[in-house]
Amino acid sequence: MLTLLFSLFISHASAEPAPDGSTTTSAAPVPVAVTADVITRYDAVRTALVADDLATAKTAAQAMATSSPGDSPVLEATNAITAAPDLATARVAYSQLSRLLITRLAATPSAPKALVYFCPMFTGYAYWLQPKAGLANPYMGQTMPGCGEETSLKVALKAANSTSTKVP
């Protein structure tokens, strides 16, 4: 099974002159590289959402958070899934995690191949990654698990960078 691990944002300190002439430091993110392993955890969240299993989605999101210490964007998204009171809220949080991973995947030239899918029925960022072919929609769950279509990373990235969340 294709796996994918994206590394943590690594910050470096840079000296900046303050208005009074003193030097302060600020952190700037270093580009994130996508390697192998976290997609397995991400896909566990997706699989649970496809099955309409909120408890398992929360457990999988917590496992993903544990594997990404210090990665604030991932922690924010996984914590939102873990705190979700219902499947609809968890799916919105999952869409933000998907947006983050798709953006990182596109920024990594040596990233392993992953399939990208789009759900025309979901309101919000309606794209997700899957390690293997076989449409299984996390946004519609058991209501419409086969809803959607395979698309390109380029299209999903355009949507991720757009103020409009739906770009078919």
GROMACS elastic network, one bead per residue, 0.5 to 0.9 nm:
[ bonds ]
;  ai    aj funct       b0    kb
    1    40     6  0.84463   500
    1   131     6  0.67614   500
    1   132     6  0.73471   500
    2    36     6  0.79777   500
    2    37     6  0.83538   500
    2    39     6  0.80345   500
    2    40     6  0.79578   500
    2   112     6  0.75941   500
    2   113     6  0.78135   500
    2   114     6  0.75110   500
    2   130     6  0.89335   500
    2   131     6  0.52536   500
    2   132     6  0.72697   500
    3    35     6  0.82853   500
    3    38     6  0.67962   500
    3    39     6  0.53130   500
    3    40     6  0.55936   500
    3    41     6  0.89911   500
    3   112     6  0.77568   500
    3   114     6  0.86178   500
    3   131     6  0.68366   500
    4    34     6  0.67102   500
    4    35     6  0.53774   500
    4    38     6  0.52394   500
    4    40     6  0.68966   500
    4   111     6  0.77860   500
    4   112     6  0.67586   500
    4   113     6  0.88266   500
    4   114     6  0.84645   500
    4   131     6  0.85208   500
    5    33     6  0.85980   500
    5    34     6  0.57015   500
    5    39     6  0.60879   500
    5    40     6  0.83360   500
    6    32     6  0.69572   500
    6    33     6  0.58193   500
    6    35     6  0.52758   500
    6    36     6  0.68271   500
    6    37     6  0.77443   500
    6    38     6  0.65796   500
    6    39     6  0.82853   500
    6    68     6  0.88188   500
    6   101     6  0.80253   500
    6   104     6  0.74754   500
    6   105     6  0.79760   500
    6   111     6  0.89670   500
    7    10     6  0.84076   500
    7    32     6  0.59688   500
    7    33     6  0.57564   500
    7    34     6  0.61720   500
    7    35     6  0.70526   500
    7    68     6  0.80354   500
    7    71     6  0.83899   500
    8    32     6  0.65487   500
    8    33     6  0.82296   500
    8    68     6  0.68678   500
    8    69     6  0.78942   500
    8    70     6  0.69125   500
    8    71     6  0.52237   500
    8    72     6  0.87098   500
    9    29     6  0.59151   500
    9    30     6  0.61768   500
    9    31     6  0.70000   500
    9    32     6  0.57732   500
    9    33     6  0.88571   500
    9    70     6  0.77914   500
    9    71     6  0.59704   500
    9    72     6  0.82028   500
    9    73     6  0.89648   500
   10    27     6  0.89962   500
   10    28     6  0.82582   500
   10    29     6  0.58306   500
   10    30     6  0.54575   500
   10    31     6  0.79208   500
   10    32     6  0.77852   500
   10    70     6  0.88702   500
   10    71     6  0.85829   500
   11    26     6  0.89717   500
   11    27     6  0.53490   500
   11    28     6  0.53139   500
   11    30     6  0.59031   500
   12    26     6  0.78783   500
   12    27     6  0.52717   500
   12    28     6  0.57312   500
   12    29     6  0.68940   500
   12    30     6  0.73704   500
   13    25     6  0.56477   500
   13    26     6  0.53590   500
   13    28     6  0.67892   500
   14    24     6  0.80635   500
   14    25     6  0.53188   500
   14    26     6  0.56536   500
   14    27     6  0.65790   500
   14    28     6  0.75750   500
   15    23     6  0.59827   500
   15    24     6  0.56189   500
   15    26     6  0.69103   500
   16    22     6  0.83670   500
   16    23     6  0.55251   500
   16    24     6  0.53738   500
   16    25     6  0.60376   500
   16    26     6  0.74146   500
   17    20     6  0.78581   500
   17    21     6  0.56414   500
   17    22     6  0.57071   500
   17    24     6  0.62683   500
   17    25     6  0.86566   500
   18    21     6  0.52590   500
   18    22     6  0.53194   500
   18    23     6  0.57393   500
   18    24     6  0.63642   500
   19    22     6  0.74261   500
   20    23     6  0.87522   500
   29    32     6  0.82809   500
   31   104     6  0.85969   500
   31   107     6  0.78927   500
   31   108     6  0.87056   500
   32   104     6  0.64679   500
   32   105     6  0.88945   500
   32   107     6  0.74870   500
   32   108     6  0.73710   500
   33   104     6  0.70228   500
   33   105     6  0.77223   500
   33   107     6  0.72093   500
   33   108     6  0.51853   500
   33   109     6  0.82677   500
   33   110     6  0.82514   500
   33   111     6  0.76868   500
   34   101     6  0.87646   500
   34   104     6  0.65605   500
   34   105     6  0.58247   500
   34   106     6  0.88096   500
   34   107     6  0.80205   500
   34   108     6  0.55605   500
   34   109     6  0.84790   500
   34   110     6  0.75709   500
   34   111     6  0.53792   500
   34   112     6  0.78884   500
   35    38     6  0.86327   500
   35   105     6  0.89537   500
   35   108     6  0.83464   500
   35   110     6  0.77674   500
   35   111     6  0.59064   500
   35   112     6  0.70675   500
   36    39     6  0.73277   500
   36    40     6  0.87744   500
   36   111     6  0.81210   500
   36   112     6  0.73973   500
   37    40     6  0.57330   500
   37    41     6  0.74629   500
   38    41     6  0.50883   500
   38    42     6  0.61254   500
   38    43     6  0.83718   500
   38    64     6  0.68551   500
   38    67     6  0.75774   500
   38    68     6  0.84296   500
   39    43     6  0.56731   500
   39    44     6  0.82932   500
   39   101     6  0.87489   500
   39   129     6  0.82744   500
   39   130     6  0.81232   500
   39   131     6  0.74448   500
   40    43     6  0.50180   500
   40    44     6  0.61929   500
   40    45     6  0.88574   500
   40    64     6  0.89099   500
   40   131     6  0.80403   500
   41    44     6  0.50144   500
   41    45     6  0.66206   500
   41    46     6  0.88395   500
   41    60     6  0.62814   500
   41    61     6  0.73800   500
   41    63     6  0.68982   500
   41    64     6  0.54119   500
   41    67     6  0.87165   500
   42    45     6  0.52524   500
   42    46     6  0.64544   500
   42    47     6  0.87762   500
   42    60     6  0.75349   500
   42    61     6  0.73533   500
   42    64     6  0.67626   500
   42    97     6  0.84969   500
   42    98     6  0.85405   500
   42   129     6  0.86191   500
   42   130     6  0.89707   500
   43    47     6  0.59908   500
   43    48     6  0.85089   500
   43    60     6  0.87361   500
   43   129     6  0.77751   500
   43   130     6  0.66309   500
   43   131     6  0.75778   500
   44    47     6  0.50801   500
   44    48     6  0.62232   500
   44    49     6  0.86531   500
   44    56     6  0.83525   500
   44    57     6  0.72224   500
   44    60     6  0.58220   500
   44    61     6  0.81333   500
   45    48     6  0.52333   500
   45    49     6  0.62883   500
   45    50     6  0.87052   500
   45    56     6  0.74349   500
   45    58     6  0.74886   500
   45    59     6  0.81760   500
   45    60     6  0.52594   500
   45    61     6  0.60399   500
   45    64     6  0.87235   500
   45    94     6  0.80372   500
   45   138     6  0.85417   500
   46    49     6  0.51171   500
   46    50     6  0.61725   500
   46    51     6  0.86841   500
   46    57     6  0.74220   500
   46    94     6  0.79947   500
   46   128     6  0.84530   500
   46   129     6  0.87666   500
   46   130     6  0.84234   500
   46   136     6  0.84223   500
   46   137     6  0.79292   500
   46   138     6  0.53300   500
   46   139     6  0.86620   500
   47    50     6  0.50622   500
   47    51     6  0.63560   500
   47    52     6  0.87228   500
   47    53     6  0.86565   500
   47    57     6  0.78918   500
   47   136     6  0.77311   500
   47   137     6  0.85745   500
   47   138     6  0.68789   500
   48    51     6  0.50448   500
   48    52     6  0.61874   500
   48    53     6  0.50683   500
   48    54     6  0.68511   500
   48    55     6  0.82462   500
   48    56     6  0.57383   500
   48    58     6  0.87259   500
   48    60     6  0.81275   500
   48   138     6  0.77985   500
   48   141     6  0.86662   500
   49    53     6  0.58194   500
   49    54     6  0.67084   500
   49    56     6  0.83247   500
   49    57     6  0.61764   500
   49    87     6  0.74372   500
   49    90     6  0.82293   500
   49    91     6  0.73289   500
   49    94     6  0.89988   500
   49   137     6  0.81348   500
   49   139     6  0.71432   500
   49   140     6  0.82961   500
   49   141     6  0.58629   500
   49   142     6  0.86470   500
   50    53     6  0.76536   500
   50   136     6  0.63688   500
   50   137     6  0.57864   500
   50   139     6  0.72104   500
   50   140     6  0.70675   500
   50   142     6  0.60966   500
   50   144     6  0.89185   500
   50   145     6  0.63841   500
   51    54     6  0.86032   500
   51   138     6  0.80079   500
   51   141     6  0.58082   500
   51   142     6  0.59415   500
   51   145     6  0.85333   500
   52    57     6  0.85856   500
   52    87     6  0.69909   500
   52   138     6  0.82960   500
   52   140     6  0.87195   500
   52   141     6  0.54912   500
   52   142     6  0.63462   500
   52   143     6  0.89505   500
   53    56     6  0.55718   500
   53    57     6  0.62404   500
   53    58     6  0.87861   500
   53    87     6  0.79567   500
   54    58     6  0.61331   500
   54    59     6  0.86284   500
   54    81     6  0.89512   500
   54    82     6  0.89560   500
   54    84     6  0.85067   500
   54    85     6  0.87673   500
   54    86     6  0.69889   500
   54    87     6  0.59091   500
   54    90     6  0.76491   500
   55    58     6  0.51966   500
   55    59     6  0.63129   500
   55    60     6  0.87007   500
   55    82     6  0.86758   500
   56    60     6  0.60473   500
   56    61     6  0.84360   500
   57    60     6  0.51136   500
   57    61     6  0.60357   500
   57    62     6  0.85439   500
   57    81     6  0.74999   500
   57    82     6  0.76930   500
   57    90     6  0.80999   500
   58    61     6  0.50284   500
   58    62     6  0.61215   500
   58    63     6  0.86239   500
   58    78     6  0.81716   500
   58    79     6  0.86603   500
   58    81     6  0.60150   500
   58    83     6  0.77587   500
   58    84     6  0.80737   500
   58    90     6  0.83193   500
   59    62     6  0.50987   500
   59    63     6  0.62873   500
   59    64     6  0.87055   500
   59    82     6  0.73125   500
   60    63     6  0.50132   500
   60    64     6  0.62269   500
   60    65     6  0.86460   500
   60    78     6  0.88517   500
   60    82     6  0.87128   500
   61    65     6  0.61816   500
   61    66     6  0.86235   500
   61    77     6  0.85885   500
   61    78     6  0.50516   500
   61    79     6  0.73345   500
   61    80     6  0.89452   500
   61    81     6  0.64452   500
   61    82     6  0.62247   500
   62    66     6  0.61630   500
   62    67     6  0.86641   500
   62    75     6  0.89071   500
   62    78     6  0.65458   500
   62    79     6  0.72458   500
   62    81     6  0.84662   500
   62    82     6  0.65003   500
   63    66     6  0.50664   500
   63    67     6  0.63213   500
   63    68     6  0.87987   500
   63    78     6  0.89495   500
   64    67     6  0.51426   500
   64    68     6  0.63886   500
   64    74     6  0.82251   500
   64    75     6  0.83426   500
   64    78     6  0.70747   500
   65    68     6  0.51048   500
   65    69     6  0.66096   500
   65    71     6  0.84548   500
   65    74     6  0.67971   500
   65    75     6  0.54026   500
   65    76     6  0.87558   500
   65    77     6  0.87770   500
   65    78     6  0.59489   500
   65    79     6  0.74344   500
   66    69     6  0.59882   500
   66    75     6  0.85473   500
   68    71     6  0.56164   500
   68    72     6  0.85442   500
   68    74     6  0.69966   500
   68    75     6  0.71526   500
   69    72     6  0.79547   500
   69    74     6  0.88136   500
   69    75     6  0.75557   500
   70    73     6  0.89931   500
   70    74     6  0.87876   500
   70    75     6  0.77767   500
   71    74     6  0.55949   500
   71    75     6  0.60786   500
   71    76     6  0.86088   500
   72    76     6  0.59279   500
   72    77     6  0.86065   500
   73    76     6  0.51562   500
   73    77     6  0.63622   500
   73    78     6  0.86554   500
   73    97     6  0.81585   500
   73   100     6  0.75633   500
   74    77     6  0.52354   500
   74    78     6  0.60151   500
   74    79     6  0.82954   500
   74    97     6  0.67045   500
   74   100     6  0.76655   500
   74   101     6  0.86870   500
   75    78     6  0.51667   500
   75    79     6  0.57259   500
   75    80     6  0.83386   500
   76    79     6  0.52335   500
   76    80     6  0.62054   500
   76    81     6  0.88305   500
   76    93     6  0.89818   500
   76    97     6  0.86854   500
   77    80     6  0.51363   500
   77    81     6  0.64697   500
   77    82     6  0.87636   500
   77    93     6  0.57918   500
   77    94     6  0.69281   500
   77    95     6  0.87915   500
   77    96     6  0.63668   500
   77    97     6  0.53647   500
   77   100     6  0.88245   500
   78    81     6  0.50505   500
   78    82     6  0.61603   500
   78    83     6  0.85880   500
   78    93     6  0.74645   500
   78    94     6  0.76681   500
   78    97     6  0.72316   500
   79    83     6  0.60285   500
   79    84     6  0.84545   500
   79    93     6  0.86821   500
   80    83     6  0.51187   500
   80    84     6  0.59981   500
   80    89     6  0.83066   500
   80    90     6  0.70902   500
   80    92     6  0.89421   500
   80    93     6  0.57073   500
   80    94     6  0.83242   500
   81    84     6  0.51276   500
   81    85     6  0.87942   500
   81    87     6  0.89725   500
   81    89     6  0.74553   500
   81    91     6  0.76511   500
   81    92     6  0.83609   500
   81    93     6  0.55125   500
   81    94     6  0.66053   500
   82    85     6  0.86025   500
   82    90     6  0.76554   500
   83    89     6  0.89336   500
   83    90     6  0.80569   500
   84    87     6  0.72541   500
   84    88     6  0.82970   500
   84    89     6  0.54377   500
   84    90     6  0.51331   500
   84    91     6  0.88478   500
   84    93     6  0.81113   500
   85    88     6  0.85233   500
   85    89     6  0.67568   500
   85    90     6  0.76315   500
   86    89     6  0.55573   500
   86    90     6  0.63320   500
   86    91     6  0.87690   500
   87    91     6  0.60183   500
   87    92     6  0.86739   500
   88    91     6  0.51608   500
   88    92     6  0.64608   500
   88    93     6  0.88541   500
   88   139     6  0.82505   500
   89    92     6  0.52096   500
   89    93     6  0.63963   500
   89    94     6  0.86070   500
   90    93     6  0.51140   500
   90    94     6  0.60316   500
   90    95     6  0.86240   500
   91    95     6  0.61401   500
   91    96     6  0.87836   500
   91   138     6  0.72924   500
   91   139     6  0.58976   500
   91   140     6  0.88677   500
   92    95     6  0.51101   500
   92    96     6  0.67145   500
   92    97     6  0.89569   500
   92   123     6  0.87249   500
   92   124     6  0.72443   500
   92   125     6  0.81410   500
   92   139     6  0.83225   500
   93    96     6  0.52342   500
   93    97     6  0.64893   500
   93    98     6  0.87301   500
   94    98     6  0.60720   500
   94    99     6  0.85591   500
   94   128     6  0.88028   500
   94   138     6  0.86158   500
   94   139     6  0.86278   500
   95    99     6  0.61588   500
   95   100     6  0.86654   500
   95   124     6  0.72391   500
   95   125     6  0.55004   500
   95   126     6  0.64841   500
   95   127     6  0.71389   500
   95   128     6  0.73734   500
   95   139     6  0.82769   500
   96   100     6  0.62805   500
   96   101     6  0.87131   500
   96   124     6  0.88713   500
   96   125     6  0.70413   500
   97   100     6  0.51157   500
   97   101     6  0.62459   500
   97   102     6  0.85819   500
   97   128     6  0.89247   500
   98   101     6  0.51432   500
   98   102     6  0.59818   500
   98   103     6  0.84314   500
   98   125     6  0.80558   500
   98   126     6  0.86085   500
   98   127     6  0.67677   500
   98   128     6  0.53861   500
   98   129     6  0.70647   500
   99   102     6  0.52537   500
   99   103     6  0.61287   500
   99   104     6  0.86382   500
   99   125     6  0.68896   500
   99   126     6  0.87764   500
   99   127     6  0.73672   500
   99   128     6  0.77045   500
   99   156     6  0.81291   500
   99   157     6  0.79322   500
   99   159     6  0.86394   500
   99   160     6  0.56855   500
   99   161     6  0.89055   500
  100   103     6  0.52160   500
  100   104     6  0.62463   500
  100   105     6  0.85979   500
  100   160     6  0.80976   500
  101   104     6  0.50424   500
  101   105     6  0.59230   500
  101   106     6  0.85064   500
  101   128     6  0.86966   500
  101   129     6  0.82021   500
  102   105     6  0.50055   500
  102   106     6  0.61354   500
  102   107     6  0.86197   500
  102   116     6  0.84597   500
  102   127     6  0.84768   500
  102   128     6  0.76496   500
  102   129     6  0.73978   500
  102   153     6  0.72148   500
  102   156     6  0.70981   500
  102   157     6  0.64624   500
  102   160     6  0.77820   500
  103   106     6  0.52985   500
  103   107     6  0.63868   500
  103   153     6  0.89143   500
  103   156     6  0.84311   500
  103   157     6  0.59674   500
  103   160     6  0.69189   500
  103   161     6  0.82529   500
  104   107     6  0.50690   500
  104   108     6  0.64608   500
  105   108     6  0.53613   500
  105   109     6  0.81168   500
  105   111     6  0.63052   500
  105   112     6  0.84718   500
  105   113     6  0.89847   500
  105   114     6  0.87498   500
  105   153     6  0.84001   500
  106   109     6  0.72805   500
  106   111     6  0.80373   500
  106   153     6  0.68710   500
  106   154     6  0.76917   500
  106   157     6  0.70534   500
  107   111     6  0.85380   500
  108   111     6  0.53074   500
  109   112     6  0.89213   500
  111   114     6  0.86491   500
  113   131     6  0.78454   500
  114   129     6  0.63017   500
  114   130     6  0.59912   500
  114   131     6  0.51279   500
  114   132     6  0.73078   500
  114   153     6  0.87604   500
  115   128     6  0.83265   500
  115   129     6  0.55717   500
  115   130     6  0.51738   500
  115   131     6  0.61184   500
  115   132     6  0.67184   500
  115   133     6  0.68919   500
  115   150     6  0.72086   500
  115   151     6  0.78761   500
  115   152     6  0.78059   500
  115   153     6  0.79674   500
  116   127     6  0.68158   500
  116   128     6  0.57292   500
  116   130     6  0.64200   500
  116   131     6  0.88975   500
  116   149     6  0.86085   500
  116   150     6  0.58047   500
  116   151     6  0.55454   500
  116   152     6  0.59706   500
  116   153     6  0.60946   500
  116   156     6  0.74735   500
  117   126     6  0.82670   500
  117   127     6  0.54778   500
  117   128     6  0.54406   500
  117   129     6  0.63828   500
  117   130     6  0.76576   500
  117   135     6  0.75802   500
  117   137     6  0.82904   500
  117   148     6  0.67118   500
  117   149     6  0.55055   500
  117   151     6  0.53401   500
  117   152     6  0.77545   500
  117   153     6  0.88660   500
  117   156     6  0.83520   500
  118   122     6  0.89371   500
  118   125     6  0.89046   500
  118   126     6  0.55790   500
  118   128     6  0.66825   500
  118   137     6  0.85414   500
  118   147     6  0.86731   500
  118   148     6  0.53612   500
  118   149     6  0.54555   500
  118   150     6  0.63014   500
  118   151     6  0.64411   500
  118   156     6  0.79651   500
  118   168     6  0.74075   500
  119   122     6  0.58427   500
  119   123     6  0.89153   500
  119   125     6  0.89926   500
  119   126     6  0.52788   500
  119   127     6  0.64867   500
  119   128     6  0.86354   500
  119   137     6  0.72603   500
  119   139     6  0.73418   500
  119   140     6  0.82334   500
  119   147     6  0.63311   500
  119   149     6  0.67675   500
  119   168     6  0.87370   500
  120   123     6  0.80632   500
  120   126     6  0.70665   500
  120   147     6  0.78266   500
  120   148     6  0.62484   500
  120   149     6  0.84422   500
  120   166     6  0.79515   500
  120   168     6  0.74093   500
  121   126     6  0.80859   500
  121   139     6  0.83461   500
  121   140     6  0.78095   500
  121   147     6  0.78442   500
  121   148     6  0.80177   500
  122   125     6  0.77017   500
  122   126     6  0.56805   500
  122   139     6  0.63264   500
  122   140     6  0.73999   500
  122   166     6  0.89283   500
  123   126     6  0.68622   500
  123   165     6  0.78973   500
  123   166     6  0.78017   500
  124   164     6  0.86288   500
  124   165     6  0.53872   500
  124   166     6  0.68479   500
  125   128     6  0.87240   500
  125   156     6  0.88721   500
  125   159     6  0.74311   500
  125   160     6  0.72099   500
  125   164     6  0.86890   500
  125   166     6  0.63923   500
  126   139     6  0.75554   500
  126   156     6  0.87214   500
  126   159     6  0.89735   500
  126   165     6  0.74334   500
  126   166     6  0.68314   500
  126   167     6  0.89149   500
  127   151     6  0.87152   500
  127   156     6  0.63095   500
  127   159     6  0.86312   500
  127   160     6  0.88563   500
  127   166     6  0.88886   500
  128   137     6  0.84594   500
  128   138     6  0.81703   500
  128   156     6  0.84215   500
  130   133     6  0.71039   500
  130   134     6  0.84931   500
  130   135     6  0.83928   500
  130   136     6  0.85923   500
  132   135     6  0.88135   500
  133   136     6  0.89953   500
  133   150     6  0.88232   500
  134   146     6  0.86723   500
  135   145     6  0.74628   500
  135   146     6  0.57392   500
  135   147     6  0.76872   500
  135   148     6  0.72899   500
  135   149     6  0.73447   500
  135   150     6  0.77056   500
  136   140     6  0.89820   500
  136   141     6  0.79456   500
  136   144     6  0.87914   500
  136   145     6  0.51591   500
  136   146     6  0.57169   500
  136   147     6  0.78006   500
  136   148     6  0.85056   500
  137   140     6  0.57627   500
  137   141     6  0.59627   500
  137   142     6  0.84602   500
  137   144     6  0.72444   500
  137   146     6  0.61322   500
  137   147     6  0.62845   500
  137   148     6  0.69741   500
  138   141     6  0.51913   500
  138   142     6  0.86896   500
  138   145     6  0.72425   500
  139   144     6  0.86545   500
  139   145     6  0.82725   500
  140   143     6  0.57257   500
  140   144     6  0.51761   500
  140   145     6  0.59685   500
  140   146     6  0.85455   500
  140   147     6  0.73126   500
  141   144     6  0.59575   500
  141   145     6  0.51899   500
  141   146     6  0.88427   500
  142   145     6  0.52663   500
  142   146     6  0.88400   500
  144   147     6  0.53865   500
  144   148     6  0.89803   500
  145   148     6  0.84814   500
  146   149     6  0.85905   500
  151   154     6  0.84488   500
  151   155     6  0.68902   500
  151   156     6  0.74875   500
  151   168     6  0.83652   500
  152   155     6  0.53165   500
  152   156     6  0.64236   500
  152   157     6  0.85924   500
  153   156     6  0.50642   500
  153   157     6  0.59345   500
  153   158     6  0.84834   500
  154   157     6  0.51227   500
  154   158     6  0.61724   500
  154   159     6  0.87221   500
  155   158     6  0.50974   500
  155   159     6  0.63706   500
  155   160     6  0.86573   500
  155   167     6  0.71381   500
  155   168     6  0.75061   500
  156   159     6  0.51091   500
  156   160     6  0.61187   500
  156   161     6  0.87057   500
  156   167     6  0.76344   500
  156   168     6  0.85575   500
  157   161     6  0.61732   500
  157   162     6  0.84734   500
  158   161     6  0.52664   500
  158   162     6  0.61154   500
  158   167     6  0.75662   500
  159   163     6  0.77928   500
  159   164     6  0.68841   500
  159   165     6  0.57194   500
  159   166     6  0.62415   500
  159   167     6  0.54609   500
  159   168     6  0.85070   500
  160   163     6  0.80317   500
  160   164     6  0.85676   500
  160   165     6  0.70031   500
  160   166     6  0.89567   500
  161   164     6  0.85960   500
  161   165     6  0.86949   500
  162   165     6  0.64992   500
  162   166     6  0.86059   500
  162   167     6  0.85776   500
  164   167     6  0.73806   500
